[in-house]
Amino acid sequence: LSGPFSIMVMMALAVPFVFASSRAGGVGLRLLAGIALGLAFFVVSRIVAYFGLLHGLPPVIGAWLPSLLFLGAAVLLLRRVG
């Protein structure tokens, strides 16, 4: 269940980069920031999963925590753009 949710979170995280003003410039910087956020999501989700296995955390936490963290970041970015 967390897989499809994480895809929706990543789509929500991409929206602020799409709707930002293109007249302001910095398209390359926005592209780099989007790629960095995607890579950070991948790394954080792997780290949380391995940390959960190592320390005996419930699998639900390891599966949902990265998505919820990045959903919070997406909401903050959407408020900033909108």
C-alpha positions in Angstrom: 0.0 0.0 0.0 2.9 2.4 0.6 4.2 2.0 -3.0 1.3 3.7 -4.8 1.1 6.3 -2.0 4.8 7.1 -2.5 4.2 7.6 -6.2 1.4 10.1 -5.5 3.7 11.9 -3.0 6.4 12.2 -5.6 3.9 13.6 -8.1 2.7 16.1 -5.5 6.3 17.0 -4.9 6.9 17.7 -8.6 3.9 20.1 -8.9 5.6 23.1 -7.3 8.5 22.8 -9.8 6.1 22.7 -12.7 3.9 25.7 -11.7 6.7 28.0 -10.6 7.1 31.0 -12.8 9.3 30.3 -15.8 9.9 34.1 -16.3 11.9 34.2 -13.1 14.6 32.0 -14.7 16.5 29.3 -13.0 14.8 26.4 -14.9 18.0 24.4 -14.7 18.2 25.0 -11.0 14.6 23.9 -10.5 15.4 20.8 -12.6 18.4 20.0 -10.4 16.4 20.6 -7.2 13.7 18.2 -8.5 16.3 15.5 -9.3 17.9 16.0 -5.9 14.6 15.6 -4.1 13.9 12.4 -6.0 17.3 11.0 -5.2 16.9 12.1 -1.6 13.6 10.3 -1.4 15.2 7.1 -2.7 18.1 7.3 -0.3 15.9 8.2 2.8 13.5 5.4 2.1 16.3 2.9 1.9 18.0 4.2 5.0 14.8 4.1 7.0 14.0 0.6 5.8 17.4 -0.7 6.8 17.4 1.2 10.1 14.0 -0.3 10.9 15.3 -3.8 10.2 18.4 -3.2 12.3 16.7 -1.8 15.3 13.5 -3.8 15.2 11.1 -1.0 14.3 7.6 -2.0 13.0 7.6 -2.4 9.2 4.8 0.1 8.9 7.1 2.8 10.1 9.8 1.9 7.7 7.4 1.8 4.8 5.4 5.0 5.5 7.8 7.4 7.3 9.7 8.6 4.2 6.5 9.1 2.2 4.9 11.1 5.1 8.1 13.2 5.5 8.2 14.1 1.8 4.4 14.7 1.7 5.0 17.3 4.4 7.7 18.9 2.2 5.4 18.8 -0.8 2.7 20.6 1.2 5.1 23.3 2.3 6.4 23.8 -1.3 2.8 23.9 -2.6 1.9 26.6 -0.1 4.9 28.6 -1.1 4.1 28.5 -4.8 0.3 29.0 -4.4 
